Amino acid sequence: MPTLTIKNIPDPVHNALSELAAQDGLSIEAEVCHILTTVCLNNRQPAASLQHLIKQLYQGKAHGPQVEQLLQERRLEAENE
């Protein structure tokens, strides 16, 4: 199974993930996996769902170019489905 490393997560986002993980009885890694699986596979609208999730997580703060690149890739994938 592939590994994903996410850098520069804002403290409030990490804290929220930690709280969600504790509530669900999961590790932070398992919680993130659950969130990504739900957004990417279950909603069937990954680009729009990811964009909404990113806006919630960053709460209006600017995000890096990696996020925009990921969104563009997901939009292309969605168009090709």
mmCIF file of the N, C-alpha and C atoms, coordinates in Angstrom:
data_MODEL
# 
_entry.id   MODEL 
# 
loop_
_atom_site.group_PDB 
_atom_site.id 
_atom_site.type_symbol 
_atom_site.label_atom_id 
_atom_site.label_alt_id 
_atom_site.label_comp_id 
_atom_site.label_asym_id 
_atom_site.label_entity_id 
_atom_site.label_seq_id 
_atom_site.pdbx_PDB_ins_code 
_atom_site.Cartn_x 
_atom_site.Cartn_y 
_atom_site.Cartn_z 
_atom_site.occupancy 
_atom_site.B_iso_or_equiv 
_atom_site.pdbx_formal_charge 
_atom_site.auth_seq_id 
_atom_site.auth_comp_id 
_atom_site.auth_asym_id 
_atom_site.auth_atom_id 
_atom_site.pdbx_PDB_model_num 
ATOM 1   N N  . MET A 1 1  ? 0.851   -1.174 0.000   1.00 0.00 ? 1  MET A N  1 
ATOM 2   C CA . MET A 1 1  ? 0.000   0.000  0.000   1.00 0.00 ? 1  MET A CA 1 
ATOM 3   C C  . MET A 1 1  ? 0.894   1.234  0.000   1.00 0.00 ? 1  MET A C  1 
ATOM 4   N N  . PRO A 1 2  ? 0.584   2.244  -0.811  1.00 0.00 ? 2  PRO A N  1 
ATOM 5   C CA . PRO A 1 2  ? 1.399   3.461  -0.871  1.00 0.00 ? 2  PRO A CA 1 
ATOM 6   C C  . PRO A 1 2  ? 1.386   4.240  0.442   1.00 0.00 ? 2  PRO A C  1 
ATOM 7   N N  . THR A 1 3  ? 2.403   5.053  0.601   1.00 0.00 ? 3  THR A N  1 
ATOM 8   C CA . THR A 1 3  ? 2.525   5.927  1.766   1.00 0.00 ? 3  THR A CA 1 
ATOM 9   C C  . THR A 1 3  ? 2.406   7.362  1.307   1.00 0.00 ? 3  THR A C  1 
ATOM 10  N N  . LEU A 1 4  ? 1.746   8.188  2.116   1.00 0.00 ? 4  LEU A N  1 
ATOM 11  C CA . LEU A 1 4  ? 1.565   9.605  1.816   1.00 0.00 ? 4  LEU A CA 1 
ATOM 12  C C  . LEU A 1 4  ? 2.086   10.404 2.996   1.00 0.00 ? 4  LEU A C  1 
ATOM 13  N N  . THR A 1 5  ? 2.962   11.356 2.725   1.00 0.00 ? 5  THR A N  1 
ATOM 14  C CA . THR A 1 5  ? 3.467   12.250 3.758   1.00 0.00 ? 5  THR A CA 1 
ATOM 15  C C  . THR A 1 5  ? 2.894   13.626 3.509   1.00 0.00 ? 5  THR A C  1 
ATOM 16  N N  . ILE A 1 6  ? 2.309   14.210 4.540   1.00 0.00 ? 6  ILE A N  1 
ATOM 17  C CA . ILE A 1 6  ? 1.719   15.538 4.414   1.00 0.00 ? 6  ILE A CA 1 
ATOM 18  C C  . ILE A 1 6  ? 2.500   16.478 5.327   1.00 0.00 ? 6  ILE A C  1 
ATOM 19  N N  . LYS A 1 7  ? 3.038   17.534 4.743   1.00 0.00 ? 7  LYS A N  1 
ATOM 20  C CA . LYS A 1 7  ? 3.845   18.485 5.503   1.00 0.00 ? 7  LYS A CA 1 
ATOM 21  C C  . LYS A 1 7  ? 3.066   19.777 5.723   1.00 0.00 ? 7  LYS A C  1 
ATOM 22  N N  . ASN A 1 8  ? 3.498   20.516 6.705   1.00 0.00 ? 8  ASN A N  1 
ATOM 23  C CA . ASN A 1 8  ? 3.001   21.869 6.990   1.00 0.00 ? 8  ASN A CA 1 
ATOM 24  C C  . ASN A 1 8  ? 1.510   21.908 7.299   1.00 0.00 ? 8  ASN A C  1 
ATOM 25  N N  . ILE A 1 9  ? 1.033   20.931 8.042   1.00 0.00 ? 9  ILE A N  1 
ATOM 26  C CA . ILE A 1 9  ? -0.366  20.947 8.477   1.00 0.00 ? 9  ILE A CA 1 
ATOM 27  C C  . ILE A 1 9  ? -0.494  21.997 9.568   1.00 0.00 ? 9  ILE A C  1 
ATOM 28  N N  . PRO A 1 10 ? -1.419  22.938 9.417   1.00 0.00 ? 10 PRO A N  1 
ATOM 29  C CA . PRO A 1 10 ? -1.589  23.957 10.460  1.00 0.00 ? 10 PRO A CA 1 
ATOM 30  C C  . PRO A 1 10 ? -1.958  23.309 11.802  1.00 0.00 ? 10 PRO A C  1 
ATOM 31  N N  . ASP A 1 11 ? -1.472  23.893 12.885  1.00 0.00 ? 11 ASP A N  1 
ATOM 32  C CA . ASP A 1 11 ? -1.739  23.351 14.216  1.00 0.00 ? 11 ASP A CA 1 
ATOM 33  C C  . ASP A 1 11 ? -3.226  23.121 14.481  1.00 0.00 ? 11 ASP A C  1 
ATOM 34  N N  . PRO A 1 12 ? -4.117  24.068 14.125  1.00 0.00 ? 12 PRO A N  1 
ATOM 35  C CA . PRO A 1 12 ? -5.542  23.829 14.388  1.00 0.00 ? 12 PRO A CA 1 
ATOM 36  C C  . PRO A 1 12 ? -6.082  22.606 13.640  1.00 0.00 ? 12 PRO A C  1 
ATOM 37  N N  . VAL A 1 13 ? -5.558  22.355 12.445  1.00 0.00 ? 13 VAL A N  1 
ATOM 38  C CA . VAL A 1 13 ? -5.996  21.188 11.668  1.00 0.00 ? 13 VAL A CA 1 
ATOM 39  C C  . VAL A 1 13 ? -5.507  19.914 12.345  1.00 0.00 ? 13 VAL A C  1 
ATOM 40  N N  . HIS A 1 14 ? -4.247  19.906 12.761  1.00 0.00 ? 14 HIS A N  1 
ATOM 41  C CA . HIS A 1 14 ? -3.709  18.739 13.441  1.00 0.00 ? 14 HIS A CA 1 
ATOM 42  C C  . HIS A 1 14 ? -4.471  18.472 14.736  1.00 0.00 ? 14 HIS A C  1 
ATOM 43  N N  . ASN A 1 15 ? -4.773  19.531 15.464  1.00 0.00 ? 15 ASN A N  1 
ATOM 44  C CA . ASN A 1 15 ? -5.537  19.377 16.709  1.00 0.00 ? 15 ASN A CA 1 
ATOM 45  C C  . ASN A 1 15 ? -6.921  18.805 16.436  1.00 0.00 ? 15 ASN A C  1 
ATOM 46  N N  . ALA A 1 16 ? -7.572  19.301 15.381  1.00 0.00 ? 16 ALA A N  1 
ATOM 47  C CA . ALA A 1 16 ? -8.906  18.797 15.032  1.00 0.00 ? 16 ALA A CA 1 
ATOM 48  C C  . ALA A 1 16 ? -8.842  17.332 14.625  1.00 0.00 ? 16 ALA A C  1 
ATOM 49  N N  . LEU A 1 17 ? -7.822  16.968 13.851  1.00 0.00 ? 17 LEU A N  1 
ATOM 50  C CA . LEU A 1 17 ? -7.658  15.567 13.462  1.00 0.00 ? 17 LEU A CA 1 
ATOM 51  C C  . LEU A 1 17 ? -7.425  14.687 14.684  1.00 0.00 ? 17 LEU A C  1 
ATOM 52  N N  . SER A 1 18 ? -6.633  15.185 15.607  1.00 0.00 ? 18 SER A N  1 
ATOM 53  C CA . SER A 1 18 ? -6.357  14.438 16.828  1.00 0.00 ? 18 SER A CA 1 
ATOM 54  C C  . SER A 1 18 ? -7.633  14.217 17.633  1.00 0.00 ? 18 SER A C  1 
ATOM 55  N N  . GLU A 1 19 ? -8.456  15.245 17.742  1.00 0.00 ? 19 GLU A N  1 
ATOM 56  C CA . GLU A 1 19 ? -9.725  15.132 18.464  1.00 0.00 ? 19 GLU A CA 1 
ATOM 57  C C  . GLU A 1 19 ? -10.675 14.155 17.773  1.00 0.00 ? 19 GLU A C  1 
ATOM 58  N N  . LEU A 1 20 ? -10.776 14.265 16.442  1.00 0.00 ? 20 LEU A N  1 
ATOM 59  C CA . LEU A 1 20 ? -11.631 13.345 15.697  1.00 0.00 ? 20 LEU A CA 1 
ATOM 60  C C  . LEU A 1 20 ? -11.165 11.906 15.872  1.00 0.00 ? 20 LEU A C  1 
ATOM 61  N N  . ALA A 1 21 ? -9.862  11.703 15.793  1.00 0.00 ? 21 ALA A N  1 
ATOM 62  C CA . ALA A 1 21 ? -9.308  10.361 15.942  1.00 0.00 ? 21 ALA A CA 1 
ATOM 63  C C  . ALA A 1 21 ? -9.638  9.789  17.325  1.00 0.00 ? 21 ALA A C  1 
ATOM 64  N N  . ALA A 1 22 ? -9.469  10.611 18.356  1.00 0.00 ? 22 ALA A N  1 
ATOM 65  C CA . ALA A 1 22 ? -9.769  10.159 19.714  1.00 0.00 ? 22 ALA A CA 1 
ATOM 66  C C  . ALA A 1 22 ? -11.245 9.809  19.855  1.00 0.00 ? 22 ALA A C  1 
ATOM 67  N N  . GLN A 1 23 ? -12.115 10.633 19.279  1.00 0.00 ? 23 GLN A N  1 
ATOM 68  C CA . GLN A 1 23 ? -13.554 10.365 19.346  1.00 0.00 ? 23 GLN A CA 1 
ATOM 69  C C  . GLN A 1 23 ? -13.918 9.058  18.655  1.00 0.00 ? 23 GLN A C  1 
ATOM 70  N N  . ASP A 1 24 ? -13.215 8.758  17.570  1.00 0.00 ? 24 ASP A N  1 
ATOM 71  C CA . ASP A 1 24 ? -13.500 7.548  16.806  1.00 0.00 ? 24 ASP A CA 1 
ATOM 72  C C  . ASP A 1 24 ? -12.687 6.347  17.270  1.00 0.00 ? 24 ASP A C  1 
ATOM 73  N N  . GLY A 1 25 ? -11.801 6.563  18.242  1.00 0.00 ? 25 GLY A N  1 
ATOM 74  C CA . GLY A 1 25 ? -10.967 5.476  18.745  1.00 0.00 ? 25 GLY A CA 1 
ATOM 75  C C  . GLY A 1 25 ? -9.925  5.020  17.733  1.00 0.00 ? 25 GLY A C  1 
ATOM 76  N N  . LEU A 1 26 ? -9.433  5.968  16.921  1.00 0.00 ? 26 LEU A N  1 
ATOM 77  C CA . LEU A 1 26 ? -8.463  5.663  15.873  1.00 0.00 ? 26 LEU A CA 1 
ATOM 78  C C  . LEU A 1 26 ? -7.184  6.454  16.085  1.00 0.00 ? 26 LEU A C  1 
ATOM 79  N N  . SER A 1 27 ? -6.128  6.027  15.427  1.00 0.00 ? 27 SER A N  1 
ATOM 80  C CA . SER A 1 27 ? -4.918  6.842  15.368  1.00 0.00 ? 27 SER A CA 1 
ATOM 81  C C  . SER A 1 27 ? -5.188  7.997  14.403  1.00 0.00 ? 27 SER A C  1 
ATOM 82  N N  . ILE A 1 28 ? -4.357  9.017  14.447  1.00 0.00 ? 28 ILE A N  1 
ATOM 83  C CA . ILE A 1 28 ? -4.517  10.130 13.506  1.00 0.00 ? 28 ILE A CA 1 
ATOM 84  C C  . ILE A 1 28 ? -4.362  9.616  12.080  1.00 0.00 ? 28 ILE A C  1 
ATOM 85  N N  . GLU A 1 29 ? -3.398  8.731  11.865  1.00 0.00 ? 29 GLU A N  1 
ATOM 86  C CA . GLU A 1 29 ? -3.186  8.168  10.529  1.00 0.00 ? 29 GLU A CA 1 
ATOM 87  C C  . GLU A 1 29 ? -4.441  7.442  10.032  1.00 0.00 ? 29 GLU A C  1 
ATOM 88  N N  . ALA A 1 30 ? -5.050  6.642  10.890  1.00 0.00 ? 30 ALA A N  1 
ATOM 89  C CA . ALA A 1 30 ? -6.266  5.913  10.503  1.00 0.00 ? 30 ALA A CA 1 
ATOM 90  C C  . ALA A 1 30 ? -7.420  6.883  10.252  1.00 0.00 ? 30 ALA A C  1 
ATOM 91  N N  . GLU A 1 31 ? -7.501  7.942  11.050  1.00 0.00 ? 31 GLU A N  1 
ATOM 92  C CA . GLU A 1 31 ? -8.563  8.938  10.859  1.00 0.00 ? 31 GLU A CA 1 
ATOM 93  C C  . GLU A 1 31 ? -8.413  9.634  9.513   1.00 0.00 ? 31 GLU A C  1 
ATOM 94  N N  . VAL A 1 32 ? -7.188  10.032 9.168   1.00 0.00 ? 32 VAL A N  1 
ATOM 95  C CA . VAL A 1 32 ? -6.934  10.686 7.889   1.00 0.00 ? 32 VAL A CA 1 
ATOM 96  C C  . VAL A 1 32 ? -7.268  9.733  6.742   1.00 0.00 ? 32 VAL A C  1 
ATOM 97  N N  . CYS A 1 33 ? -6.882  8.473  6.894   1.00 0.00 ? 33 CYS A N  1 
ATOM 98  C CA . CYS A 1 33 ? -7.197  7.462  5.872   1.00 0.00 ? 33 CYS A CA 1 
ATOM 99  C C  . CYS A 1 33 ? -8.718  7.349  5.697   1.00 0.00 ? 33 CYS A C  1 
ATOM 100 N N  . HIS A 1 34 ? -9.427  7.338  6.802   1.00 0.00 ? 34 HIS A N  1 
ATOM 101 C CA . HIS A 1 34 ? -10.889 7.252  6.762   1.00 0.00 ? 34 HIS A CA 1 
ATOM 102 C C  . HIS A 1 34 ? -11.488 8.472  6.052   1.00 0.00 ? 34 HIS A C  1 
ATOM 103 N N  . ILE A 1 35 ? -11.014 9.651  6.385   1.00 0.00 ? 35 ILE A N  1 
ATOM 104 C CA . ILE A 1 35 ? -11.526 10.880 5.767   1.00 0.00 ? 35 ILE A CA 1 
ATOM 105 C C  . ILE A 1 35 ? -11.255 10.871 4.267   1.00 0.00 ? 35 ILE A C  1 
ATOM 106 N N  . LEU A 1 36 ? -10.025 10.548 3.881   1.00 0.00 ? 36 LEU A N  1 
ATOM 107 C CA . LEU A 1 36 ? -9.683  10.538 2.457   1.00 0.00 ? 36 LEU A CA 1 
ATOM 108 C C  . LEU A 1 36 ? -10.475 9.476  1.697   1.00 0.00 ? 36 LEU A C  1 
ATOM 109 N N  . THR A 1 37 ? -10.652 8.315  2.290   1.00 0.00 ? 37 THR A N  1 
ATOM 110 C CA . THR A 1 37 ? -11.435 7.257  1.650   1.00 0.00 ? 37 THR A CA 1 
ATOM 111 C C  . THR A 1 37 ? -12.873 7.707  1.454   1.00 0.00 ? 37 THR A C  1 
ATOM 112 N N  . THR A 1 38 ? -13.444 8.320  2.477   1.00 0.00 ? 38 THR A N  1 
ATOM 113 C CA . THR A 1 38 ? -14.823 8.796  2.389   1.00 0.00 ? 38 THR A CA 1 
ATOM 114 C C  . THR A 1 38 ? -14.966 9.844  1.294   1.00 0.00 ? 38 THR A C  1 
ATOM 115 N N  . VAL A 1 39 ? -14.058 10.796 1.264   1.00 0.00 ? 39 VAL A N  1 
ATOM 116 C CA . VAL A 1 39 ? -14.132 11.878 0.288   1.00 0.00 ? 39 VAL A CA 1 
ATOM 117 C C  . VAL A 1 39 ? -13.872 11.369 -1.127  1.00 0.00 ? 39 VAL A C  1 
ATOM 118 N N  . CYS A 1 40 ? -12.838 10.570 -1.284  1.00 0.00 ? 40 CYS A N  1 
ATOM 119 C CA . CYS A 1 40 ? -12.411 10.176 -2.625  1.00 0.00 ? 40 CYS A CA 1 
ATOM 120 C C  . CYS A 1 40 ? -13.218 9.029  -3.225  1.00 0.00 ? 40 CYS A C  1 
ATOM 121 N N  . LEU A 1 41 ? -13.691 8.113  -2.414  1.00 0.00 ? 41 LEU A N  1 
ATOM 122 C CA . LEU A 1 41 ? -14.374 6.946  -2.965  1.00 0.00 ? 41 LEU A CA 1 
ATOM 123 C C  . LEU A 1 41 ? -15.878 6.970  -2.777  1.00 0.00 ? 41 LEU A C  1 
ATOM 124 N N  . ASN A 1 42 ? -16.329 7.385  -1.627  1.00 0.00 ? 42 ASN A N  1 
ATOM 125 C CA . ASN A 1 42 ? -17.760 7.292  -1.333  1.00 0.00 ? 42 ASN A CA 1 
ATOM 126 C C  . ASN A 1 42 ? -18.579 8.431  -1.921  1.00 0.00 ? 42 ASN A C  1 
ATOM 127 N N  . ASN A 1 43 ? -18.020 9.619  -1.976  1.00 0.00 ? 43 ASN A N  1 
ATOM 128 C CA . ASN A 1 43 ? -18.777 10.764 -2.492  1.00 0.00 ? 43 ASN A CA 1 
ATOM 129 C C  . ASN A 1 43 ? -18.851 10.782 -4.006  1.00 0.00 ? 43 ASN A C  1 
ATOM 130 N N  . ARG A 1 44 ? -17.862 10.162 -4.664  1.00 0.00 ? 44 ARG A N  1 
ATOM 131 C CA . ARG A 1 44 ? -17.784 10.116 -6.123  1.00 0.00 ? 44 ARG A CA 1 
ATOM 132 C C  . ARG A 1 44 ? -17.651 11.498 -6.746  1.00 0.00 ? 44 ARG A C  1 
ATOM 133 N N  . GLN A 1 45 ? -17.339 12.513 -5.945  1.00 0.00 ? 45 GLN A N  1 
ATOM 134 C CA . GLN A 1 45 ? -17.047 13.857 -6.434  1.00 0.00 ? 45 GLN A CA 1 
ATOM 135 C C  . GLN A 1 45 ? -15.767 14.322 -5.753  1.00 0.00 ? 45 GLN A C  1 
ATOM 136 N N  . PRO A 1 46 ? -14.642 13.660 -6.035  1.00 0.00 ? 46 PRO A N  1 
ATOM 137 C CA . PRO A 1 46 ? -13.437 13.930 -5.253  1.00 0.00 ? 46 PRO A CA 1 
ATOM 138 C C  . PRO A 1 46 ? -12.929 15.358 -5.314  1.00 0.00 ? 46 PRO A C  1 
ATOM 139 N N  . ALA A 1 47 ? -12.932 15.978 -6.481  1.00 0.00 ? 47 ALA A N  1 
ATOM 140 C CA . ALA A 1 47 ? -12.371 17.331 -6.569  1.00 0.00 ? 47 ALA A CA 1 
ATOM 141 C C  . ALA A 1 47 ? -13.195 18.311 -5.746  1.00 0.00 ? 47 ALA A C  1 
ATOM 142 N N  . ALA A 1 48 ? -14.506 18.292 -5.927  1.00 0.00 ? 48 ALA A N  1 
ATOM 143 C CA . ALA A 1 48 ? -15.367 19.216 -5.194  1.00 0.00 ? 48 ALA A CA 1 
ATOM 144 C C  . ALA A 1 48 ? -15.317 18.915 -3.703  1.00 0.00 ? 48 ALA A C  1 
ATOM 145 N N  . SER A 1 49 ? -15.333 17.653 -3.347  1.00 0.00 ? 49 SER A N  1 
ATOM 146 C CA . SER A 1 49 ? -15.315 17.281 -1.939  1.00 0.00 ? 49 SER A CA 1 
ATOM 147 C C  . SER A 1 49 ? -13.987 17.641 -1.292  1.00 0.00 ? 49 SER A C  1 
ATOM 148 N N  . LEU A 1 50 ? -12.890 17.379 -1.997  1.00 0.00 ? 50 LEU A N  1 
ATOM 149 C CA . LEU A 1 50 ? -11.586 17.742 -1.459  1.00 0.00 ? 50 LEU A CA 1 
ATOM 150 C C  . LEU A 1 50 ? -11.460 19.248 -1.292  1.00 0.00 ? 50 LEU A C  1 
ATOM 151 N N  . GLN A 1 51 ? -11.954 19.988 -2.260  1.00 0.00 ? 51 GLN A N  1 
ATOM 152 C CA . GLN A 1 51 ? -11.875 21.441 -2.172  1.00 0.00 ? 51 GLN A CA 1 
ATOM 153 C C  . GLN A 1 51 ? -12.656 21.934 -0.956  1.00 0.00 ? 51 GLN A C  1 
ATOM 154 N N  . HIS A 1 52 ? -13.839 21.380 -0.730  1.00 0.00 ? 52 HIS A N  1 
ATOM 155 C CA . HIS A 1 52 ? -14.649 21.767 0.428   1.00 0.00 ? 52 HIS A CA 1 
ATOM 156 C C  . HIS A 1 52 ? -13.919 21.403 1.728   1.00 0.00 ? 52 HIS A C  1 
ATOM 157 N N  . LEU A 1 53 ? -13.350 20.199 1.774   1.00 0.00 ? 53 LEU A N  1 
ATOM 158 C CA . LEU A 1 53 ? -12.628 19.768 2.957   1.00 0.00 ? 53 LEU A CA 1 
ATOM 159 C C  . LEU A 1 53 ? -11.428 20.672 3.225   1.00 0.00 ? 53 LEU A C  1 
ATOM 160 N N  . ILE A 1 54 ? -10.695 21.017 2.186   1.00 0.00 ? 54 ILE A N  1 
ATOM 161 C CA . ILE A 1 54 ? -9.523  21.878 2.340   1.00 0.00 ? 54 ILE A CA 1 
ATOM 162 C C  . ILE A 1 54 ? -9.939  23.253 2.859   1.00 0.00 ? 54 ILE A C  1 
ATOM 163 N N  . LYS A 1 55 ? -11.025 23.803 2.323   1.00 0.00 ? 55 LYS A N  1 
ATOM 164 C CA . LYS A 1 55 ? -11.498 25.107 2.818   1.00 0.00 ? 55 LYS A CA 1 
ATOM 165 C C  . LYS A 1 55 ? -11.849 25.031 4.292   1.00 0.00 ? 55 LYS A C  1 
ATOM 166 N N  . GLN A 1 56 ? -12.499 23.926 4.700   1.00 0.00 ? 56 GLN A N  1 
ATOM 167 C CA . GLN A 1 56 ? -12.842 23.763 6.112   1.00 0.00 ? 56 GLN A CA 1 
ATOM 168 C C  . GLN A 1 56 ? -11.585 23.643 6.967   1.00 0.00 ? 56 GLN A C  1 
ATOM 169 N N  . LEU A 1 57 ? -10.633 22.833 6.517   1.00 0.00 ? 57 LEU A N  1 
ATOM 170 C CA . LEU A 1 57 ? -9.438  22.602 7.311   1.00 0.00 ? 57 LEU A CA 1 
ATOM 171 C C  . LEU A 1 57 ? -8.577  23.846 7.444   1.00 0.00 ? 57 LEU A C  1 
ATOM 172 N N  . TYR A 1 58 ? -8.454  24.603 6.372   1.00 0.00 ? 58 TYR A N  1 
ATOM 173 C CA . TYR A 1 58 ? -7.587  25.781 6.397   1.00 0.00 ? 58 TYR A CA 1 
ATOM 174 C C  . TYR A 1 58 ? -8.319  27.041 6.862   1.00 0.00 ? 58 TYR A C  1 
ATOM 175 N N  . GLN A 1 59 ? -9.617  26.982 6.995   1.00 0.00 ? 59 GLN A N  1 
ATOM 176 C CA . GLN A 1 59 ? -10.434 28.077 7.530   1.00 0.00 ? 59 GLN A CA 1 
ATOM 177 C C  . GLN A 1 59 ? -10.075 29.432 6.931   1.00 0.00 ? 59 GLN A C  1 
ATOM 178 N N  . GLY A 1 60 ? -10.022 29.468 5.607   1.00 0.00 ? 60 GLY A N  1 
ATOM 179 C CA . GLY A 1 60 ? -9.782  30.717 4.909   1.00 0.00 ? 60 GLY A CA 1 
ATOM 180 C C  . GLY A 1 60 ? -8.325  31.113 4.782   1.00 0.00 ? 60 GLY A C  1 
ATOM 181 N N  . LYS A 1 61 ? -7.424  30.391 5.418   1.00 0.00 ? 61 LYS A N  1 
ATOM 182 C CA . LYS A 1 61 ? -5.999  30.699 5.303   1.00 0.00 ? 61 LYS A CA 1 
ATOM 183 C C  . LYS A 1 61 ? -5.489  30.175 3.973   1.00 0.00 ? 61 LYS A C  1 
ATOM 184 N N  . ALA A 1 62 ? -4.471  30.803 3.462   1.00 0.00 ? 62 ALA A N  1 
ATOM 185 C CA . ALA A 1 62 ? -3.898  30.394 2.179   1.00 0.00 ? 62 ALA A CA 1 
ATOM 186 C C  . ALA A 1 62 ? -3.262  29.018 2.317   1.00 0.00 ? 62 ALA A C  1 
ATOM 187 N N  . HIS A 1 63 ? -3.379  28.216 1.275   1.00 0.00 ? 63 HIS A N  1 
ATOM 188 C CA . HIS A 1 63 ? -2.733  26.917 1.259   1.00 0.00 ? 63 HIS A CA 1 
ATOM 189 C C  . HIS A 1 63 ? -1.662  26.910 0.179   1.00 0.00 ? 63 HIS A C  1 
ATOM 190 N N  . GLY A 1 64 ? -0.782  25.968 0.269   1.00 0.00 ? 64 GLY A N  1 
ATOM 191 C CA . GLY A 1 64 ? 0.363   25.905 -0.634  1.00 0.00 ? 64 GLY A CA 1 
ATOM 192 C C  . GLY A 1 64 ? -0.011  25.474 -2.041  1.00 0.00 ? 64 GLY A C  1 
ATOM 193 N N  . PRO A 1 65 ? 0.929   25.617 -2.970  1.00 0.00 ? 65 PRO A N  1 
ATOM 194 C CA . PRO A 1 65 ? 0.684   25.240 -4.363  1.00 0.00 ? 65 PRO A CA 1 
ATOM 195 C C  . PRO A 1 65 ? 0.435   23.745 -4.530  1.00 0.00 ? 65 PRO A C  1 
ATOM 196 N N  . GLN A 1 66 ? 0.886   22.933 -3.571  1.00 0.00 ? 66 GLN A N  1 
ATOM 197 C CA . GLN A 1 66 ? 0.660   21.498 -3.658  1.00 0.00 ? 66 GLN A CA 1 
ATOM 198 C C  . GLN A 1 66 ? -0.829  21.183 -3.599  1.00 0.00 ? 66 GLN A C  1 
ATOM 199 N N  . VAL A 1 67 ? -1.552  21.918 -2.800  1.00 0.00 ? 67 VAL A N  1 
ATOM 200 C CA . VAL A 1 67 ? -2.990  21.696 -2.672  1.00 0.00 ? 67 VAL A CA 1 
ATOM 201 C C  . VAL A 1 67 ? -3.685  22.023 -3.986  1.00 0.00 ? 67 VAL A C  1 
ATOM 202 N N  . GLU A 1 68 ? -3.334  23.135 -4.579  1.00 0.00 ? 68 GLU A N  1 
ATOM 203 C CA . GLU A 1 68 ? -3.950  23.520 -5.849  1.00 0.00 ? 68 GLU A CA 1 
ATOM 204 C C  . GLU A 1 68 ? -3.606  22.506 -6.935  1.00 0.00 ? 68 GLU A C  1 
ATOM 205 N N  . GLN A 1 69 ? -2.379  22.015 -6.930  1.00 0.00 ? 69 GLN A N  1 
ATOM 206 C CA . GLN A 1 69 ? -1.979  21.003 -7.912  1.00 0.00 ? 69 GLN A CA 1 
ATOM 207 C C  . GLN A 1 69 ? -2.793  19.723 -7.714  1.00 0.00 ? 69 GLN A C  1 
ATOM 208 N N  . LEU A 1 70 ? -2.982  19.314 -6.472  1.00 0.00 ? 70 LEU A N  1 
ATOM 209 C CA . LEU A 1 70 ? -3.784  18.128 -6.190  1.00 0.00 ? 70 LEU A CA 1 
ATOM 210 C C  . LEU A 1 70 ? -5.217  18.309 -6.676  1.00 0.00 ? 70 LEU A C  1 
ATOM 211 N N  . LEU A 1 71 ? -5.782  19.473 -6.417  1.00 0.00 ? 71 LEU A N  1 
ATOM 212 C CA . LEU A 1 71 ? -7.154  19.740 -6.873  1.00 0.00 ? 71 LEU A CA 1 
ATOM 213 C C  . LEU A 1 71 ? -7.246  19.692 -8.403  1.00 0.00 ? 71 LEU A C  1 
ATOM 214 N N  . GLN A 1 72 ? -6.275  20.262 -9.078  1.00 0.00 ? 72 GLN A N  1 
ATOM 215 C CA . GLN A 1 72 ? -6.280  20.230 -10.546 1.00 0.00 ? 72 GLN A CA 1 
ATOM 216 C C  . GLN A 1 72 ? -6.188  18.802 -11.061 1.00 0.00 ? 72 GLN A C  1 
ATOM 217 N N  . GLU A 1 73 ? -5.354  17.983 -10.424 1.00 0.00 ? 73 GLU A N  1 
ATOM 218 C CA . GLU A 1 73 ? -5.234  16.578 -10.830 1.00 0.00 ? 73 GLU A CA 1 
ATOM 219 C C  . GLU A 1 73 ? -6.554  15.846 -10.640 1.00 0.00 ? 73 GLU A C  1 
ATOM 220 N N  . ARG A 1 74 ? -7.214  16.092 -9.518  1.00 0.00 ? 74 ARG A N  1 
ATOM 221 C CA . ARG A 1 74 ? -8.490  15.417 -9.238  1.00 0.00 ? 74 ARG A CA 1 
ATOM 222 C C  . ARG A 1 74 ? -9.583  15.882 -10.202 1.00 0.00 ? 74 ARG A C  1 
ATOM 223 N N  . ARG A 1 75 ? -9.556  17.157 -10.567 1.00 0.00 ? 75 ARG A N  1 
ATOM 224 C CA . ARG A 1 75 ? -10.544 17.642 -11.546 1.00 0.00 ? 75 ARG A CA 1 
ATOM 225 C C  . ARG A 1 75 ? -10.354 16.949 -12.887 1.00 0.00 ? 75 ARG A C  1 
ATOM 226 N N  . LEU A 1 76 ? -9.109  16.803 -13.316 1.00 0.00 ? 76 LEU A N  1 
ATOM 227 C CA . LEU A 1 76 ? -8.819  16.107 -14.570 1.00 0.00 ? 76 LEU A CA 1 
ATOM 228 C C  . LEU A 1 76 ? -9.267  14.649 -14.508 1.00 0.00 ? 76 LEU A C  1 
ATOM 229 N N  . GLU A 1 77 ? -9.001  13.999 -13.386 1.00 0.00 ? 77 GLU A N  1 
ATOM 230 C CA . GLU A 1 77 ? -9.429  12.616 -13.221 1.00 0.00 ? 77 GLU A CA 1 
ATOM 231 C C  . GLU A 1 77 ? -10.949 12.508 -13.299 1.00 0.00 ? 77 GLU A C  1 
ATOM 232 N N  . ALA A 1 78 ? -11.638 13.451 -12.659 1.00 0.00 ? 78 ALA A N  1 
ATOM 233 C CA . ALA A 1 78 ? -13.096 13.429 -12.662 1.00 0.00 ? 78 ALA A CA 1 
ATOM 234 C C  . ALA A 1 78 ? -13.646 13.640 -14.071 1.00 0.00 ? 78 ALA A C  1 
ATOM 235 N N  . GLU A 1 79 ? -13.016 14.503 -14.825 1.00 0.00 ? 79 GLU A N  1 
ATOM 236 C CA . GLU A 1 79 ? -13.448 14.752 -16.214 1.00 0.00 ? 79 GLU A CA 1 
ATOM 237 C C  . GLU A 1 79 ? -13.253 13.529 -17.088 1.00 0.00 ? 79 GLU A C  1 
ATOM 238 N N  . ASN A 1 80 ? -12.226 12.745 -16.792 1.00 0.00 ? 80 ASN A N  1 
ATOM 239 C CA . ASN A 1 80 ? -11.910 11.574 -17.602 1.00 0.00 ? 80 ASN A CA 1 
ATOM 240 C C  . ASN A 1 80 ? -12.714 10.337 -17.203 1.00 0.00 ? 80 ASN A C  1 
ATOM 241 N N  . GLU A 1 81 ? -13.474 10.410 -16.111 1.00 0.00 ? 81 GLU A N  1 
ATOM 242 C CA . GLU A 1 81 ? -14.276 9.253  -15.691 1.00 0.00 ? 81 GLU A CA 1 
ATOM 243 C C  . GLU A 1 81 ? -15.519 9.107  -16.528 1.00 0.00 ? 81 GLU A C  1 
# 
